[in-house]
């Protein structure tokens, strides 16, 4: 995996971490403002995923990546999305 791809996954992980902190706060006590922050971070994750998908395709096209590395890379953001959806759905 290239350092660029590792950095991309790290950025997505940071967004997820932020979402989990806000979602945890809502478990203790629901707040519309906190829930809005979770949704805002989800929008940021959508944006990053779109950008990183474009970068990912370029790596494949230029031969910097193998299909095997590609499958691992694609599985990670997909798993993060499932966790994020759970954070968004929780409303206390």
LONU-341011 format. One record per residue: residue number from 1; residue in three letters; x, z, y of N, C-alpha, C, O in turn. Coordinates in steps of 0.02 Angstrom, whole numbers, plus 50000, padded with zeros to 5 digits. Each point is the difference from the previous one (the first is absolute). Layout:
N
+-----+------+-------+-------+-------+-------+-------+-------+-------+-------+-------+-------+-------+-------+
: seq : type :  n_xx :  n_zz :  n_yy : ca_xx : ca_zz : ca_yy :  c_xx :  c_zz :  c_yy :  o_xx :  o_zz :  o_yy :
+-----+------+-------+-------+-------+-------+-------+-------+-------+-------+-------+-------+-------+-------+
: NUM :  ALA :     X :     Z :     Y :     X :     Z :     Y :     X :     Z :     Y :     X :     Z :     Y :
...
+-----+------+-------+-------+-------+-------+-------+-------+-------+-------+-------+-------+-------+-------+
***
This chain:
92
+-----+------+-------+-------+-------+-------+-------+-------+-------+-------+-------+-------+-------+-------+
: seq : type :  n_xx :  n_zz :  n_yy : ca_xx : ca_zz : ca_yy :  c_xx :  c_zz :  c_yy :  o_xx :  o_zz :  o_yy :
+-----+------+-------+-------+-------+-------+-------+-------+-------+-------+-------+-------+-------+-------+
:   1 :  UNK : 50043 : 50000 : 49941 : 49957 : 50000 : 50059 : 50045 : 50000 : 50062 : 50050 : 50036 : 50002 :
:   2 :  UNK : 49933 : 49924 : 50046 : 50041 : 49997 : 50061 : 49989 : 50061 : 50044 : 49950 : 50036 : 49993 :
:   3 :  UNK : 50097 : 49976 : 50052 : 49992 : 50057 : 50046 : 49940 : 49990 : 50046 : 49968 : 50049 : 50019 :
:   4 :  UNK : 50017 : 49888 : 49999 : 49941 : 49987 : 50041 : 49936 : 50022 : 49964 : 49957 : 50032 : 50031 :
:   5 :  UNK : 50038 : 49952 : 49906 : 49941 : 50018 : 49961 : 49995 : 50076 : 49994 : 49945 : 50028 : 50004 :
:   6 :  UNK : 50111 : 50005 : 49985 : 50000 : 50073 : 49995 : 49977 : 50031 : 50066 : 49962 : 50048 : 50000 :
:   7 :  UNK : 50062 : 49924 : 50055 : 49979 : 50025 : 50066 : 49925 : 49989 : 50011 : 49966 : 50044 : 50027 :
:   8 :  UNK : 50008 : 49899 : 49951 : 49929 : 49986 : 50007 : 49958 : 50052 : 49961 : 49951 : 50027 : 50026 :
:   9 :  UNK : 50069 : 49986 : 49913 : 49964 : 50048 : 49959 : 50005 : 50070 : 50030 : 49953 : 50040 : 49996 :
:  10 :  UNK : 50104 : 49976 : 50034 : 50009 : 50064 : 50033 : 49952 : 50007 : 50059 : 49971 : 50054 : 50011 :
:  11 :  UNK : 50021 : 49893 : 50028 : 49954 : 50002 : 50056 : 49928 : 50011 : 49977 : 49963 : 50039 : 50030 :
:  12 :  UNK : 50018 : 49926 : 49916 : 49933 : 50010 : 49973 : 49991 : 50071 : 49975 : 49946 : 50029 : 50008 :
:  13 :  UNK : 50105 : 49998 : 49962 : 49997 : 50069 : 49975 : 49991 : 50049 : 50058 : 49963 : 50049 : 49993 :
:  14 :  UNK : 50070 : 49939 : 50063 : 49993 : 50044 : 50058 : 49928 : 49998 : 50027 : 49974 : 50052 : 50020 :
:  15 :  UNK : 49996 : 49890 : 49980 : 49930 : 49995 : 50022 : 49956 : 50040 : 49953 : 49956 : 50037 : 50022 :
:  16 :  UNK : 50055 : 49955 : 49914 : 49961 : 50038 : 49951 : 50009 : 50075 : 50008 : 49952 : 50038 : 49996 :
:  17 :  UNK : 50109 : 49983 : 50017 : 50014 : 50070 : 50011 : 49959 : 50026 : 50060 : 49970 : 50054 : 49996 :
:  18 :  UNK : 50031 : 49909 : 50058 : 49960 : 50019 : 50058 : 49926 : 50004 : 49984 : 49966 : 50047 : 50021 :
:  19 :  UNK : 50010 : 49904 : 49942 : 49929 : 50001 : 49980 : 49984 : 50061 : 49958 : 49948 : 50031 : 50008 :
:  20 :  UNK : 50097 : 49986 : 49947 : 49987 : 50057 : 49956 : 49999 : 50066 : 50039 : 49961 : 50045 : 49984 :
:  21 :  UNK : 50081 : 49960 : 50067 : 50000 : 50061 : 50041 : 49933 : 50007 : 50036 : 49970 : 50053 : 49999 :
:  22 :  UNK : 50007 : 49893 : 50032 : 49936 : 50002 : 50035 : 49941 : 50010 : 49952 : 49953 : 50037 : 50016 :
:  23 :  UNK : 50049 : 49932 : 49927 : 49947 : 50008 : 49951 : 49999 : 50073 : 49975 : 49946 : 50027 : 49989 :
:  24 :  UNK : 50112 : 50003 : 50001 : 50003 : 50070 : 49979 : 49970 : 50046 : 50053 : 49966 : 50048 : 49983 :
:  25 :  UNK : 50046 : 49936 : 50079 : 49970 : 50040 : 50054 : 49924 : 49995 : 49996 : 49965 : 50049 : 50013 :
:  26 :  UNK : 50010 : 49892 : 49970 : 49927 : 49992 : 49996 : 49971 : 50035 : 49939 : 49941 : 50016 : 49999 :
:  27 :  UNK : 50099 : 49995 : 49950 : 49975 : 50037 : 49942 : 49986 : 50072 : 50022 : 49950 : 50030 : 49980 :
:  28 :  UNK : 50095 : 49997 : 50060 : 49991 : 50069 : 50024 : 49943 : 50005 : 50050 : 49961 : 50048 : 49998 :
:  29 :  UNK : 50033 : 49902 : 50046 : 49948 : 50002 : 50051 : 49992 : 49929 : 50027 : 50045 : 49973 : 50031 :
:  30 :  UNK : 49896 : 49997 : 49957 : 49989 : 49930 : 50021 : 49998 : 49996 : 50076 : 49971 : 50042 : 50034 :
:  31 :  UNK : 50060 : 49905 : 49990 : 50003 : 49987 : 50072 : 50000 : 49924 : 50009 : 50041 : 49965 : 49971 :
:  32 :  UNK : 49913 : 50010 : 50071 : 49995 : 49927 : 50011 : 50065 : 49971 : 50028 : 50020 : 49945 : 49982 :
:  33 :  UNK : 50013 : 50092 : 50062 : 50062 : 49976 : 50031 : 50055 : 49992 : 49947 : 50037 : 49951 : 50001 :
:  34 :  UNK : 49967 : 50097 : 49954 : 50050 : 49996 : 49947 : 49985 : 49943 : 49952 : 50045 : 49964 : 49979 :
:  35 :  UNK : 49891 : 50028 : 50005 : 49980 : 49945 : 49956 : 50015 : 49933 : 50033 : 50021 : 49952 : 49966 :
:  36 :  UNK : 49969 : 50044 : 50099 : 50016 : 49938 : 50036 : 50075 : 49984 : 49996 : 50020 : 49942 : 49997 :
:  37 :  UNK : 50021 : 50111 : 50003 : 50072 : 49989 : 49994 : 50018 : 49971 : 49932 : 50043 : 49957 : 49994 :
:  38 :  UNK : 49923 : 50068 : 49953 : 50010 : 49972 : 49933 : 49983 : 49926 : 50000 : 50037 : 49959 : 49972 :
:  39 :  UNK : 49906 : 50023 : 50058 : 49980 : 49930 : 50002 : 50048 : 49957 : 50041 : 50013 : 49943 : 49983 :
:  40 :  UNK : 50013 : 50086 : 50071 : 50049 : 49964 : 50041 : 50063 : 49985 : 49959 : 50027 : 49945 : 50003 :
:  41 :  UNK : 49996 : 50104 : 49961 : 50059 : 49990 : 49958 : 49986 : 49949 : 49945 : 50045 : 49962 : 49980 :
:  42 :  UNK : 49894 : 50036 : 49995 : 49982 : 49949 : 49950 : 50005 : 49930 : 50031 : 50022 : 49953 : 49967 :
:  43 :  UNK : 49957 : 50041 : 50095 : 50007 : 49935 : 50034 : 50072 : 49980 : 50008 : 50018 : 49942 : 49993 :
:  44 :  UNK : 50024 : 50107 : 50022 : 50072 : 49987 : 50007 : 50028 : 49978 : 49932 : 50042 : 49955 : 49997 :
:  45 :  UNK : 49936 : 50077 : 49949 : 50022 : 49982 : 49934 : 49979 : 49928 : 49983 : 50039 : 49963 : 49971 :
:  46 :  UNK : 49901 : 50019 : 50048 : 49977 : 49931 : 49989 : 50045 : 49950 : 50036 : 50019 : 49948 : 49972 :
:  47 :  UNK : 49998 : 50068 : 50090 : 50044 : 49956 : 50039 : 50069 : 49994 : 49967 : 50026 : 49945 : 49992 :
:  48 :  UNK : 50003 : 50113 : 49990 : 50066 : 49998 : 49968 : 49998 : 49961 : 49934 : 50045 : 49961 : 49986 :
:  49 :  UNK : 49903 : 50049 : 49975 : 49995 : 49965 : 49936 : 49997 : 49925 : 50011 : 50031 : 49963 : 49962 :
:  50 :  UNK : 49932 : 50015 : 50088 : 49997 : 49928 : 50014 : 50069 : 49973 : 50020 : 50020 : 49946 : 49977 :
:  51 :  UNK : 50016 : 50091 : 50065 : 50067 : 49979 : 50020 : 50047 : 49998 : 49940 : 50038 : 49952 : 49991 :
:  52 :  UNK : 49959 : 50100 : 49970 : 50047 : 50006 : 49943 : 49984 : 49948 : 49946 : 50045 : 49978 : 49965 :
:  53 :  UNK : 49893 : 50004 : 50029 : 49982 : 49948 : 49952 : 50032 : 49934 : 50020 : 50026 : 49963 : 49958 :
:  54 :  UNK : 49973 : 50023 : 50106 : 50032 : 49939 : 50025 : 50076 : 50002 : 49986 : 50028 : 49950 : 49979 :
:  55 :  UNK : 50003 : 50107 : 50034 : 50072 : 50006 : 49986 : 50014 : 49993 : 49926 : 50049 : 49969 : 49979 :
:  56 :  UNK : 49907 : 50059 : 49981 : 50007 : 49998 : 49927 : 49998 : 49928 : 49974 : 50041 : 49980 : 49959 :
:  57 :  UNK : 49912 : 49981 : 50066 : 49995 : 49930 : 49980 : 50064 : 49962 : 50018 : 50024 : 49959 : 49961 :
:  58 :  UNK : 50002 : 50055 : 50099 : 50063 : 49967 : 50020 : 50057 : 50017 : 49953 : 50041 : 49957 : 49984 :
:  59 :  UNK : 49962 : 50106 : 49996 : 50054 : 50020 : 49953 : 49993 : 49962 : 49934 : 50050 : 49978 : 49972 :
:  60 :  UNK : 49890 : 50013 : 50005 : 49989 : 49963 : 49938 : 50018 : 49926 : 50009 : 50034 : 49970 : 49958 :
:  61 :  UNK : 49945 : 50001 : 50098 : 50013 : 49929 : 50012 : 50074 : 49985 : 50007 : 50023 : 49946 : 49981 :
:  62 :  UNK : 50014 : 50101 : 50047 : 50072 : 49988 : 50010 : 50042 : 50022 : 49940 : 50061 : 49992 : 50001 :
:  63 :  UNK : 49907 : 50034 : 49949 : 50036 : 50020 : 49940 : 50036 : 50067 : 50005 : 50041 : 50017 : 49956 :
:  64 :  UNK : 49945 : 50022 : 50096 : 50032 : 50065 : 50007 : 49970 : 50051 : 49951 : 50030 : 50053 : 49988 :
:  65 :  UNK : 49913 : 49930 : 49984 : 49965 : 50046 : 49954 : 49983 : 49965 : 49935 : 49993 : 49939 : 49997 :
:  66 :  UNK : 50002 : 50102 : 49952 : 49976 : 49975 : 49935 : 49925 : 50016 : 49995 : 49974 : 50040 : 50038 :
:  67 :  UNK : 49994 : 49928 : 49915 : 49929 : 50014 : 49988 : 49991 : 50073 : 49978 : 49952 : 50032 : 50021 :
:  68 :  UNK : 50094 : 49994 : 49939 : 49995 : 50069 : 49977 : 50001 : 50049 : 50058 : 49959 : 50046 : 50003 :
:  69 :  UNK : 50088 : 49945 : 50043 : 50004 : 50043 : 50059 : 49937 : 49993 : 50042 : 49975 : 50048 : 50029 :
:  70 :  UNK : 49999 : 49892 : 49974 : 49939 : 49987 : 50038 : 49941 : 50040 : 49973 : 49962 : 50028 : 50039 :
:  71 :  UNK : 50032 : 49974 : 49895 : 49944 : 50036 : 49970 : 50004 : 50075 : 50015 : 49949 : 50031 : 50014 :
:  72 :  UNK : 50110 : 49997 : 49983 : 50009 : 50071 : 50015 : 49983 : 50013 : 50073 : 49964 : 50047 : 50016 :
:  73 :  UNK : 50061 : 49910 : 50028 : 49987 : 50008 : 50072 : 49926 : 49997 : 50015 : 49974 : 50042 : 50037 :
:  74 :  UNK : 49991 : 49910 : 49935 : 49929 : 49992 : 50014 : 49958 : 50057 : 49972 : 49948 : 50017 : 50029 :
:  75 :  UNK : 50074 : 50013 : 49917 : 49963 : 50055 : 49971 : 50001 : 50062 : 50045 : 49952 : 50038 : 50002 :
:  76 :  UNK : 50102 : 49972 : 50033 : 50007 : 50060 : 50042 : 49950 : 50002 : 50058 : 49964 : 50049 : 50007 :
:  77 :  UNK : 50033 : 49899 : 50034 : 49949 : 50002 : 50054 : 49929 : 50004 : 49974 : 49957 : 50031 : 50031 :
:  78 :  UNK : 50031 : 49938 : 49912 : 49933 : 50003 : 49970 : 49982 : 50071 : 49981 : 49944 : 50022 : 50012 :
:  79 :  UNK : 50103 : 50014 : 49959 : 49989 : 50070 : 49983 : 49989 : 50043 : 50062 : 49957 : 50044 : 50000 :
:  80 :  UNK : 50082 : 49943 : 50052 : 49992 : 50037 : 50062 : 49931 : 49989 : 50030 : 49970 : 50046 : 50027 :
:  81 :  UNK : 50005 : 49892 : 49968 : 49934 : 49984 : 50027 : 49946 : 50041 : 49965 : 49953 : 50023 : 50033 :
:  82 :  UNK : 50053 : 49986 : 49903 : 49951 : 50039 : 49963 : 49999 : 50073 : 50025 : 49947 : 50029 : 50009 :
:  83 :  UNK : 50112 : 49998 : 50002 : 50004 : 50069 : 50026 : 49971 : 50004 : 50070 : 49964 : 50047 : 50016 :
:  84 :  UNK : 50052 : 49904 : 50025 : 49974 : 49999 : 50069 : 49925 : 49995 : 50002 : 49967 : 50032 : 50041 :
:  85 :  UNK : 50004 : 49928 : 49915 : 49927 : 49995 : 49998 : 49968 : 50067 : 49985 : 49947 : 50016 : 50028 :
:  86 :  UNK : 50084 : 50023 : 49930 : 49975 : 50067 : 49985 : 50004 : 50044 : 50062 : 49953 : 50038 : 50014 :
:  87 :  UNK : 50100 : 49957 : 50023 : 50008 : 50039 : 50062 : 49945 : 49982 : 50050 : 49972 : 50044 : 50034 :
:  88 :  UNK : 50013 : 49892 : 49971 : 49950 : 49978 : 50049 : 49930 : 50022 : 49981 : 49960 : 50019 : 50043 :
:  89 :  UNK : 50025 : 49978 : 49893 : 49932 : 50017 : 49977 : 49984 : 50074 : 50007 : 49942 : 50019 : 50006 :
:  90 :  UNK : 50110 : 50023 : 49994 : 49987 : 50071 : 50002 : 49975 : 50020 : 50070 : 50034 : 49987 : 50050 :
:  91 :  UNK : 49908 : 50043 : 49953 : 49971 : 50021 : 50064 : 49984 : 50074 : 50000 : 49955 : 50021 : 50037 :
:  92 :  UNK : 50079 : 50019 : 49923 : 49991 : 50072 : 50002 : 49936 : 50024 : 49968 : 49987 : 50060 : 49998 :
+-----+------+-------+-------+-------+-------+-------+-------+-------+-------+-------+-------+-------+-------+
***
